[in-house]
Amino acid sequence: MERVNQVALVTGAASGIGYAYTKYLLQNNVKVALCDINIKQCQSVSNEFAQIYGRDKVLALHCDVTSDVVFESAFKLCIDHFKRLDIVVNNAGIFNETMEKWESTINVNYGGVVRGTMLAIKYMGRPYDGNGGTVVQTASIAAFMGNLFICPIYRSTKRAIVEFTRAIGDKKSFEHLNVRIMALCPGYVRTPMIEGDRSSVYLIKEYGKKANEMVATLPVQIPESVAKGLIEILKHGETGDCWIVKNDEKPRPANLPDIPY
């Protein structure tokens, strides 16, 4: 897949996996619109990358994936600036299982992915006079771990992303839309989402302790491994594919209903 001069829009681009995605896309000659709800941090990261890859290669945009108006504005600003859009990476995500904040996990993790996919179709899809393109969702290996009782909200949003991707990315839909839609399902990644004592974001605090104990016994990969997976899936993935990348290994298609860690 030739990516020279292509343009990507990446949500949650200011930190963690999104930061690594942006770095590897830029290394592969893709211009990037960095979208994040934290615009100050997003601008700082954009400036950092501009010094390395050139200011014409990056654009920092405020983006709230739960807002139809704000999210679509990011798409419009990206296209207005770069004059095209080829890749959308729906990466923004949060983790909160508490009684007070569980709804935000659904709104960001699943609602944001669906909203971003529909906007990608609107601006890249054949029925809307678009030139086609690719959408990649960041799901999680949690989608395939049936015994992950400690985080039912998070796990269910990631499973929903997998099923949504498989459905809307079906080859029959691709023939109509000309938009390839895939998902990347990382194993545990060393990001702020899993670092430190996060028991306060679980419905039952004891589950937070169990999560910390579990992560301590499992391989934790770096965000760059997931970013390499993104480049791999852009090169070789087919529409509807869901790929797993874990333990800093080469990504592979997820062919089984449930995959133990």
N, C-alpha and C positions, 0 to 999 in steps of 0.2 A: 504494500500500500504506500503510495507516494504521498508524503506529508509536507513537502517543501511548500512554503507560502500558505499553508492551511491555517485556519483560525480555530482555536478551542475556547470554550467558555467553561470554567471550572468553578463550582460552588464549594464553599468551605476551603478556599484556596490559601488562606493566611497562616495555616498551621498544620501540623501533623501530616496525614496522608495527602491532603490537598496541596500542601506546600511541595511535597515530593513529586506529585503528579505534574505540577507546574514546572518544576525544575527539569524533569525528564522530557516533557513536551518541548520545552525551549531547546533542550539539547538536540532534539530531533527536528529542529527547524520549524516548529509550530509556534505561531504567535498566540498569546494567551490573554484572555480577559479574566483577571483574578476577581472573583466575586465572593464577598464575605459580609456577614452582618457587622463585623468589627472593622469599620472602614479605616480607622487609624492604623491598625495593625496591617491591614491589607495594603495600604499605601506604602507603609514601611517595607513590606516584603516586595512590593512592585518596584520600589526604588532600588532595592538590593539586586534584584534580577536585571533591572535596566542597566546597571553599571557593568554587568557581565555580558548580557546578550544584546543590549541596545534598547534605548527608550522606545523605539518604534515597534518593539516586539511585545510590549506588555501594556496593560490597561487595568487600573484598579477601579472596581465598581462596588458601591454599596448594594447588598442584596439580602433580602429577607425572603427565604423560600416559602414562607407561609402566607405571603401577601401576593395576590394576583397582580396588583398594580406595580409593586416594587420589583418583583421578579421579572415581569415582562419588560419593564423599563431597562433592566440590565441587558436583556436581549437586544432591545432597540439601540441602546447606546453602543453595545459591542459591534453591531452590524454597521451602524453609522460611522464608527471610528475606523474599523478595519475593512469595511465594504464587502464582507462575506462572513459566513459561519459554516464550519464543516464538522466540528466535534463538540458535543455537549457532555460534560462529565458531572453527573448529579452525585456529588460527594458529601454535601453538608449533612451532618448528623449529630445527635446528642444522646445522652444516656441519663434518664431519670425515671425511676419506678415509683416515686412517692405518690401519696394520695393527692398532693397539691400540684404536682408537675407532670403526671403521667401523660396527660393529653398533649403536652408540648412534644413529647417523644414521638407520638403518632403523627402529629402535624408536620414536624420537621423530617423525620426519617422516612415516612411513607408518603405523606401528602406532598412534601417537597419534591420527591422523586417523580411522582405522577405529574405534578404541576410542571416540573422541568421537562419531562418527556413530551407532554402535550404542547408546550411552547416550542420545543425543538421541532416537532412535527409541523407546527404552524409556520415556522420560519425556514425550515429546510425541506419539508415534504413536497412531493410532486403535486398533490391536489391543490396546494397553495402557491403554486408557481415557484417552488424552491428547487434547488439543484441537488437535493439529496444530502445525506450525511450519516453520521454515526452518533449514537448515544450510548454512554457507558454509565451504569449505576454502581455505586459502592454499596454492596450488601455486606454479608459477613458469613463466616463459617458457622456462626450461631444459628443460621437458618436451617442447618442440617443436623444440629445436635438436639435430638429429641428429649434428652434428659436434663436440659438446661432450665430447671425449674426456678432458679434464683432470679431470673430476669425475663419474665413472661412478656412484658410490653416490648422491650428491645428485641428479643428473639422473634416475636410475631411480626414486628415491622420488617425485619430483615427477610423473614420467610415470605412475607407479602411482596417484597421487592422482587424476589426470585420468581414467584408465580406470575406477577405482573409482567416481568421481563419476558418470560417464556411465552406468555399469551400474546402480548402486543408485538413481540418480536418474531412471531410466527412467520414463516416464509411467505404465506399467502398475504399477510399484511404488508410485508416488505415489497412484494410485487406491486402493491397499490401505492404505498407511501414512499418507497425508495429511501427509507431511513432504516439503517441497520441498528438494532437495539440489543445490547448485551449487558451482562452484570459481572462484576468482579467480587469474589467473596473471600476476603482476607481472613487468615487466622489471627491470633492475638498479635497486636502491633504495639510497639513502644510509643504511645502517644499519651497526652494528658488524660485521655478518657480512662486509662487503666492504671495510671500511676498514683501512688499515695493511698491513704485510707479514704475510700469513697463510700463507706457504709451509710452515710447520710442520704445517698441518692437511691437507696433501695427501700422498698415497701417495708421489709423486715430487716432491721439492722444486722441481725445474725447472718443474713444472706450476703451482706457486704463483706463480712469476715470470711465466709466460705469462698467468695469470689477471690479475695486476696490470697487465700491459701491455695486455691486452684491455679491461679496465674503463676504463683511461685514455683509450681511443680511442672509447668509446661514451657515449651520453647516460645520465646517472644521475639518476633522478627522486627526489623527496622522498617520504617516507612518506605525507604528506597526499594526494598524488595517488592512491595506492592506496586510502586511506580513502574518498575521493570515489567511487572505483570500487565499494567495498562498498555505499555508499548507493545507487548507480545499479543494482547488481545486485539489491539488495533490492526496489527499486521495479519493475524491468522484467524481471528474469531469470526464466527458466522452468526447471523441474526438469530436471536433467541438463546444464544449460548450463555451459560453461567459457568465461570471459571473459578477454581479455588487456588489461592496462593497462600501457602503456610510454611513455617519453619525455614524461611529464606530459600525455599526451593523454587524451581521453575513452575509456573502455573500450569494447571491441567483442567480439562473440562470436568464438571461435576456430573457424573453419570448415574450415581446411586441416590436413592431417596434419602438415606441418612448416612452420614460419613463420620465415623468416630475420629476424634482428634489424633 
